[in-house]
Amino acid sequence: MKYFVAVVVRGSFTEAAEQCYISQSAISQQIRALEKELGVELIHRENRRFSLTPAGEYFYAQSRGVLEEVDAIRRQTIRIGQDDELRLRIGYLRCYSGQELNQAVAEFSRLYPEVSIHIVNGTHEELYDLLRFGGVDLVLNDQRRVFSDKYANYQLLRCGCYAELSAGHPLAGQASVELEDLKRTPCILISSREQRNTEEDYFKNTLGFGGTFLFAENLEEGRLMVAGNRGFLPIESVGTLPPAGAAIRRLPIMQGGRQLERNYCLFWVKEQSNYYIEEFARMLRGLLGEPRDDCRNQES
C-alpha cells in the first residue's frame, strides 16, 4: 500500500522509489506483486506514462486512510509503551466555578480507567508557566495573548462576565451593572500572593476595571468576602454556574450597551498532543456546547 500510494502521489516510479529508499525496479516489482495478489490491474502503463484503472482509483483512496490509521496506531503504541504511567495532567483557573469540568473528569475516568488524572489550579500566568515548562498536559485558561503556532488552541466559549455582589449592595437590585459604576466598589480577585500585581494590572489596564482591588486565595474565600459586602467578585459563565445563594446577587457587567465578554480555551503544546488530551478536550467542549466563534489560531 505504501509503495502504491507513493507512486500515485509522486506521479513517477523513479521519484516514489527515491522517497521509499528502494530501487525503481524493486518498487515496480512490488506494484506488480500487489496486482497479482489482488487479481486486478491497478495501474495502466503506457510507455513511460501510467494512469489508474477504476480499481486503482478505489484502492488508492482507501489505502491513504488505512495508512494514516496504521501510522496513528504505531505512534500511540510507542507512546504507551514508553510511558511508565498513563496520566493526564489538567490545569484550570482558580476562579473557575462551572460544573462541566467535574463532569468531564468523571466521564473521562469512566471511559479510560487506565489513565491517572492529576489536577491543579492557578492564575492565568501560573497555568501558562506550567504548560510551558511541562508541569501540565493541558490547561483551561482565558485568552490574554496573541495566538501562535506552538500551542494548540481549542476554543470552548466566549463567556459573558458577571459581578457577584452582596444582596445588600446598592446596585444589587438592578438587572445589570455598568463597568463604570463598579469602580466605586472594591474588586475582589482570586489570586496567589505572587500573582496579585499581574492580575491587578490585567483587570485594570486591559479589561478596564477601576477602583481598589482586594484579593482572595480561592473562590470560597472570595464569595465570603462578597457576602460580607466587602466588594464585588468578577466571574465568567464558563458553562453552568452554581446558584449564587440568597446572600449574593449575580449581575451581567455591561460596557457600551453590551455585556463584557472573554474568550476561554483549552491549550496544550502541539508537539506533545496525544489521543487522551484531544479526547478530553472534545469531551469538555461537548458538555459546554459548540463555541460561538471558531478560534483557529494558537496561543503564544
C-alpha positions in Angstrom: 0.0 0.0 0.0 2.7 2.4 1.0 4.6 1.9 -2.3 1.5 2.1 -4.4 0.4 5.4 -2.7 3.9 6.8 -3.2 3.8 6.1 -6.9 0.4 7.8 -7.3 1.3 10.8 -5.2 4.6 11.4 -6.9 3.3 10.5 -10.4 6.6 8.7 -11.0 8.0 5.3 -10.2 11.5 6.8 -10.1 10.6 9.6 -7.6 8.5 7.1 -5.5 11.4 4.8 -5.3 13.7 7.6 -4.1 11.1 8.6 -1.5 10.8 5.0 -0.2 14.6 4.4 -0.3 14.4 1.4 -2.7 15.3 0.9 -6.4 12.9 1.7 -9.2 12.9 -2.0 -10.3 12.1 -3.1 -6.8 9.1 -0.7 -6.5 7.9 -1.8 -9.9 8.1 -5.4 -8.8 6.2 -4.6 -5.6 3.3 -3.0 -7.5 3.1 -6.0 -9.9 3.1 -8.4 -7.0 0.3 -6.4 -5.4 -1.8 -6.5 -8.6 -1.1 -10.3 -8.9 -2.3 -10.8 -5.3 -5.4 -8.8 -5.9 -6.0 -10.3 -9.3 -6.8 -6.9 -10.9 -4.9 -4.2 -12.8 -4.4 -1.1 -10.7 -2.1 0.9 -13.0 -2.4 1.1 -16.7 1.0 1.5 -18.2 1.6 3.4 -21.5 5.3 3.5 -22.3 6.8 5.9 -19.7 3.5 7.1 -18.5 0.7 5.5 -16.5 -2.9 6.1 -15.3 -5.0 4.5 -12.7 -7.7 2.0 -13.5 -11.1 2.3 -11.7 -9.9 -0.4 -9.3 -6.7 1.6 -8.8 -8.6 4.8 -8.1 -10.6 2.9 -5.4 -7.6 1.2 -3.9 -5.6 4.5 -3.7 -8.5 6.3 -2.0 -8.9 3.6 0.6 -5.2 3.0 1.1 -4.5 6.6 2.2 -6.9 6.4 5.0 -5.7 2.9 6.1 -2.0 4.1 6.1 -3.0 7.1 8.2 -4.7 4.9 10.7 -1.8 2.5 10.8 0.6 5.4 11.5 -1.6 6.7 14.3 -1.7 3.2 15.9 2.1 2.9 15.6 2.7 6.3 17.2 0.2 5.7 20.0 1.6 2.2 20.7 5.1 3.6 21.0 3.9 6.4 23.3 2.0 4.0 25.6 5.0 1.6 25.7 7.4 4.4 26.7 5.1 5.7 29.5 5.7 4.3 33.0 2.2 5.5 33.8 -0.6 6.7 31.7 -1.6 10.1 33.1 -3.4 13.3 32.1 -2.4 16.5 34.0 -5.1 19.2 33.8 -4.7 22.8 35.0 -7.7 25.2 35.5 -8.2 28.7 36.7 -8.7 29.3 40.4 -11.8 31.4 39.7 -13.5 28.7 37.6 -16.7 27.5 39.2 -18.6 25.8 36.3 -19.9 22.3 36.7 -18.9 20.9 33.3 -15.2 20.4 34.2 -16.1 18.0 37.0 -18.5 16.2 34.7 -15.8 15.8 32.0 -13.3 14.4 34.5 -15.8 11.9 35.8 -16.8 10.8 32.3 -13.2 10.6 31.1 -12.3 8.4 34.2 -15.2 6.1 33.5 -14.2 5.6 29.8 -10.4 5.5 30.4 -9.8 4.0 33.9 -6.2 3.2 32.9 -5.4 6.9 32.8 -4.4 8.6 36.1 -5.8 12.2 36.3 -3.9 14.9 38.1 -5.5 18.3 38.6 -4.0 21.7 39.6 -5.4 25.2 39.7 -3.8 28.6 39.4 -3.9 32.1 37.9 -3.6 32.6 34.2 0.2 33.2 34.4 0.8 30.2 36.7 -1.1 27.9 34.3 0.8 29.4 31.3 4.1 28.7 33.0 3.1 25.1 34.0 2.2 24.4 30.4 5.4 26.0 29.0 7.7 24.0 31.4 5.9 20.7 31.2 4.1 20.8 34.6 0.7 20.0 33.0 -0.6 18.5 29.7 -3.4 20.9 29.0 -5.0 24.0 30.7 -8.4 25.6 30.9 -7.5 29.2 30.6 -8.7 32.6 29.4 -7.1 34.2 26.3 -4.8 37.1 27.1 -2.1 36.7 24.4 -1.8 36.8 20.7 -2.1 33.3 19.3 0.9 31.4 17.9 1.6 28.1 16.2 3.4 26.4 19.2 0.2 25.8 21.2 -2.9 24.0 20.1 -5.9 26.2 20.9 -9.3 24.6 21.4 -12.0 27.2 21.9 -14.6 26.4 24.4 -16.7 29.5 24.9 -16.8 33.3 24.6 -18.2 33.9 28.0 -20.2 36.7 29.5 -18.8 38.5 32.5 -20.8 38.9 35.8 -20.3 40.7 39.0 -21.2 38.9 42.2 -22.4 41.5 44.8 -23.8 41.3 48.3 -27.6 41.3 48.3 -27.3 44.4 50.5 -25.2 46.3 48.0 -27.0 49.4 46.5 -26.5 48.0 42.9 -27.9 44.6 43.8 -31.5 45.4 42.8 -30.6 46.2 39.2 -30.9 43.8 36.2 -27.3 44.5 35.2 -24.5 46.8 36.2 -22.2 49.1 34.2 -18.5 48.6 34.4 -18.1 52.3 35.2 -20.5 52.1 38.2 -18.4 49.2 39.7 -15.4 51.5 40.0 -16.8 52.8 43.3 -16.8 49.2 44.8 -13.6 47.3 45.6 -12.9 44.5 43.1 -12.1 41.1 44.6 -9.6 39.0 42.6 -8.8 35.3 43.1 -5.0 35.1 43.0 -2.0 33.7 44.8 0.1 36.2 46.6 2.9 36.1 44.0 0.5 36.9 41.1 -1.5 39.7 42.7 0.3 42.5 40.8 -0.1 40.7 37.5 -3.8 40.1 38.0 -4.5 43.6 39.1 -2.6 45.0 36.1 -4.6 42.9 33.7 -8.0 43.7 35.2 -7.2 47.4 35.5 -5.3 48.2 32.3 -6.7 45.5 29.8 -10.3 45.0 30.9 -10.9 48.5 32.3 -11.8 47.7 35.9 -11.1 50.6 38.2 -11.1 51.5 41.9 -9.4 49.5 44.5 -8.6 45.8 44.5 -8.8 43.1 47.2 -7.6 39.5 47.0 -8.7 36.1 48.0 -6.8 32.8 47.8 -9.7 30.8 46.4 -13.3 31.1 45.2 -14.9 30.2 48.5 -12.9 32.9 50.3 -13.9 35.4 47.6 -17.6 34.7 48.0 -17.4 35.0 51.7 -15.9 38.5 51.2 -18.8 39.3 48.8 -21.4 38.1 51.3 -19.8 40.4 53.9 -20.2 43.3 51.4 -16.5 44.0 51.1 -16.6 44.2 47.3 -17.7 42.6 44.1 -16.3 39.4 42.5 -15.9 39.3 38.7 -16.8 35.9 37.3 -17.4 34.4 33.9 -20.1 31.9 32.9 -17.7 29.2 31.6 -20.5 26.6 31.5 -23.2 26.1 34.1 -22.6 28.3 37.2 -24.0 27.1 40.5 -26.6 29.3 42.2 -25.1 32.4 43.8 -27.1 31.9 47.0 -29.5 34.1 48.9 -26.8 36.4 50.2 -25.3 37.2 46.7 -26.6 38.7 43.5 -25.0 37.9 40.2 -25.4 40.7 37.6 -24.2 40.9 34.0 -21.4 43.5 33.6 -22.2 45.9 30.8 -19.9 48.2 28.8 -21.1 50.3 25.9 -24.5 48.7 25.9 -23.2 45.1 25.6 -22.2 42.5 28.1 -18.5 42.3 28.7 -17.1 39.0 27.3 -13.9 37.0 27.5 -12.6 34.1 25.5 -11.9 30.7 27.1 -10.0 27.8 25.6 -8.1 24.6 26.3 -4.5 24.9 25.4 -1.7 22.3 25.0 1.7 22.1 23.4 1.2 20.9 19.8 4.2 18.6 19.7 3.0 16.8 22.9 -0.5 16.2 21.7 -1.9 12.7 22.1 -5.2 10.8 21.9 -6.1 11.4 25.6 -5.5 15.2 25.5 -7.6 15.5 22.4 -10.4 13.2 23.7 -10.7 15.1 27.0 -10.8 18.4 25.0 -13.6 17.1 22.8 -15.5 15.8 25.8 -15.4 19.1 27.7 -16.4 21.1 24.7 -19.3 18.7 24.1 -20.5 19.3 27.6 -20.2 23.1 27.2 -21.7 23.2 23.8 -20.1 24.3 20.5 -18.2 27.6 20.6 -19.9 30.6 19.0 -16.8 31.8 17.3 -14.2 29.4 15.9 -10.8 30.3 17.2 -8.4 29.0 14.5 -5.1 30.3 15.7 -2.9 29.2 18.6 -1.9 30.9 21.8 1.6 32.1 22.5 
